[in-house]
């Protein structure tokens, strides 16, 4: 609020909400007036003309969800994104190429995050809320998801202490497992990614 006071020409709406990322986002959705929604955190920087680029894509292509790259302040990609533009057609691709801050979505009736997951929830499932939301839209409403490798946002990476990194991996892993079980993902996908989780754990451990 102190920062906003410096910018007199910016219109904003401050909405107080109970603790919980998914709960707060649902509140924001219910109060929003626009057709397109994006969800960003306090450590995200949008590149110049980011909103204009999103508008162009939604106005010129048949898409319901647009996703794109996330890089850190050192120009390193958050995920192993493909070097092409394409329509996502598999649930694996949703897991692999979309994170909580790297998508824009058309607003629809009953669009809601699962409040059992996400930071600030009462459970140990501290991630996966955006993956769950997008899979729901993809499976139940047959929404078109488009990946554009030319659009990107910057996520400021903070160095975590050793134990904090381990805790993060554990709680994020719990959220991932919650989503996989809820969405009845195939056993092959489970096997492949359990190996990945184990590898990541030992990588951070050592």
ABEGO torsion letter per residue (X at the ends): XAAAAABAABBBBBBBBBBEAAAAAAAAAAABABABBBBBBAABBBBBGAAAAAAAAAAABBBABBBBBBBBAAGBBABBBBBBBBBBABAAAAAAABBAAABBBBBBBGBBBBAABEBGBABABABGAAAAAAAAAAAAAGBBBBBBAABBBBBBBBBBBAAAAAAAAAAAAAAAAAAAAAAGBBAAAAAAAAAAAAAAAAAAAX
